[in-house]
């Protein structure tokens, strides 16, 4: 496989992921009041606070899959 083929495959996967994210965003069953991550898995919402005119939450997040592994901390705030 050439580098050009790998790049084309990667670009195709990125387009597919973006299309899927857009479809999930339009899903009528997706929560609109409760915070949900852009993809994959989140847990353990912490540190909800109001600071400088915005609401903030921090949460555990695995952007690589819908399971507990390789956890990172995420942050979301109101606009």
JOGI-V585806 format. One record per pair of residues at least 4 apart in sequence whose ideal C-beta (glycine too) atoms are under 8 Angstrom apart, sorted by the first residue. I is the first residue (numbers start at 1). GAP is how many residues later the second one is. If there is no record, write none. Layout:
BEGIN
i;gap
I;GAP
I;GAP
END
This chain:
BEGIN
i;gap
1;4
1;5
2;4
3;4
4;4
5;4
6;4
7;4
8;4
9;4
10;4
11;4
12;4
13;4
14;4
15;4
16;4
17;4
17;22
18;4
19;4
20;4
21;4
21;17
21;18
22;4
23;4
24;6
24;15
25;5
30;6
31;5
35;10
35;22
35;24
35;41
36;6
37;4
37;5
37;22
37;24
37;26
37;37
39;24
40;21
40;22
40;23
40;24
40;25
40;26
41;20
41;21
41;24
41;25
41;26
41;27
42;17
42;18
42;19
42;20
42;32
43;16
43;17
43;18
43;25
43;28
44;15
44;16
45;12
45;13
45;14
46;11
46;12
46;13
47;9
47;10
47;11
48;7
48;8
48;9
49;6
49;7
50;4
50;5
50;6
51;5
54;23
54;24
54;25
55;22
55;23
56;19
56;20
56;21
56;22
57;18
57;19
57;20
58;15
58;16
58;17
59;14
59;15
59;16
59;17
60;11
60;12
60;13
60;14
61;10
61;11
61;12
61;13
62;4
62;5
62;6
62;7
62;8
62;9
62;10
63;9
64;5
64;6
65;4
END
